[in-house]
């Protein structure tokens, strides 16, 4: 396994819509493992392939508490099949926008269908932080970022800050 570079704004790849995974093979499993190691190292609770420069519909998640030990999810071609009726507000951060947090209201529970690391179709009912993380990472696969939930003024300020940092690097 190896750690990958996490892409940050204003890189335009983060706005690309990811394409489906054709099949889960050894290369995809290796990418899943590398993404998980990268996410744990960052540290974060979710990472989409697009955030490491791979525009494929693939994400990894682990919202387990430290005392529970790792409980990762590997999802290829995830698709929400049901959104809950009640909502939950959660302050979300993003590994591609370090230091920025946005309060976002999302459905409090979801049912997601995906292909696991063995290539098998799965369906998962999730609530709480896991439901929020799934929706956040699915946004990445569709080219959406947490700053899209901000006012235009605040979003422009954040983008300007990251553009300035990118020029300085």
C-alpha positions, -999 to +999 in steps of 0.1 A: +000+000+000+011+035-006-002+070+003-015+091-025-015+128-029-049+144-020-059+171-046-071+204-032-091+233-046-088+251-070-078+220-091-105+216-117-104+178-116-125+181-084-154+194-105-153+164-129-181+139-129-166+104-122-172+075-145-184+041-134-160+013-124-163-015-151-153-043-127-136-046-093-102-063-101-068-063-084-060-028-097-092-014-082-086-032-049-051-018-048-065+017-054-090+011-026-063+000-002-041+030-011-071+054-007-079+039+027-043+043+039-043+079+025-076+087+043-064+073+076-031+092+073-048+125+065-069+119+089-104+117+075-135+095+075-141+094+038-122+098+005-134+097-031-111+085-059-115+119-077-097+134-046-066+115-055-069+123-092-088+092-104-122+102-119-139+068-111-170+062-090-151+048-061-150+058-024-137+045+010-152+053+044-146+046+080-165+064+107-157+040+135-145+055+168-109+049+176-118+025+204-138+004+180-110-003+157-111+001+119-144-007+101-138+004+065-163+004+037-152+001+001-178+013-024-176+011-062-204+027-082-223+037-051-259+049-057-284+062-032-316+042-036-335+059-007-331+091+013-346+094+047-373+119+055-357+135+085-327+157+082-295+161+102-272+192+103-236+183+106-204+205+103-185+189+075-149+192+066-131+181+035-096+167+028-096+187-005-104+219+013-083+218+045-093+240+073-128+248+059-159+236+077-195+240+066-227+232+084-248+212+059-283+198+063-287+164+047-311+135+050-303+117+083-304+083+068-299+067+034-299+034+017-270+030-007-263+003-033-227-004-043-202-030-054-179-042-026-142-051-029-151-087-038-171-074-068-204-083-051-235-061-051-244-048-016-271-026-001-265-007+031-289+012+053-269+040+071-277+068+095-259+095+115-223+102+105-221+073+081-251+086+061-236+121+061-202+107+049-217+087+022-236+117+008-205+139+011-184+114-009-211+109-035-211+146-040-174+144-049-182+118-075-206+143-091-182+172-090-198+189-059-179+203-029-189+215+005-183+250-005-212+247-029-234+248+002-220+283+012-232+316+001-215+329-031-196+355-012-181+330+013-174+305-015-155+331-035-134+341-005-124+305+001-116+299-035-095+331-037-076+320-006-067+286-021-058+301-055-034+325-037-019+296-017-015+276-050+004+305-066+027+307-036+036+270-037 
